[in-house]
Amino acid sequence: MVKPFRMLAAALLLASALAAAPARAEVQMCSAVVEGVAVTLGYNDAADVWSSRRERWGLDEGACPARVIIAHMAPDLTEQERGVFCLQHDPMLNGFSGLAMGERDAYGLCETTGRVCRFVNSGAAEARDVAGIAVGSGVEAVRHRSGAMILSGSSSGLAAALSGLGSTVAGVLSAPAALAGAAASVVVVGGAVWVCSE
């Protein structure tokens, strides 16, 4: 009579231990349209990929969370370094047209239309050179909470400040079609350089 009781107690103890054990992380697949291309991405379901509770519970089934898409678009940056960017939603594409510099809403989208950013390079030495540019030519340098160094000013001021580098960045800034607006920013983060314009 004692033996069945011990077996029941052992079974209950094992069941409670299994229930208390952390769930095993699994890869979740999701889909999005990024710059006009349908992509299927994977993420660890135990990772914190949600911009907010609202996104976690309100996102359509099978749709990618914003942080997963941003990580896809800026794979060489850490989650903190990506903090300078938000997603630009494009209703015409029924997806995302790219990254922009700005604050994120509850769904990881840009709260306001920001400066659309384009990756230029990921050379650590060149990124250090760009970050070290003096502010003397009308270029404002600000350190973002993500760790990014942001150089802002007029497109012509940035091009002039960077022209001595002979870099890819300077070439992009000096190309007339590269920056449509008068104002621009250069974001140096994690050894990568991004050019953002209105």
Number of C-alpha atoms within 10 A of each C-alpha: 5 6 8 9 10 11 11 11 12 12 12 12 12 12 12 11 11 11 10 9 9 9 9 7 11 12 12 13 14 17 16 21 19 23 18 15 12 11 14 14 16 15 17 13 13 13 10 11 19 19 18 15 11 11 17 14 10 10 15 10 9 12 14 23 22 23 21 22 26 21 15 15 17 17 12 15 17 13 16 12 18 23 20 22 25 28 30 27 20 15 9 9 13 13 18 21 19 20 28 26 28 20 17 20 15 15 21 22 22 21 15 14 16 19 21 23 23 18 16 17 17 16 13 15 11 20 22 17 14 23 22 12 18 14 14 9 13 15 23 17 19 14 13 14 11 16 16 23 23 25 23 21 20 17 24 17 20 26 20 17 19 22 16 10 15 10 16 15 23 18 15 16 25 18 10 9 9 15 20 11 13 12 17 26 26 28 30 26 25 21 17 21 28 21 25 26 23 16
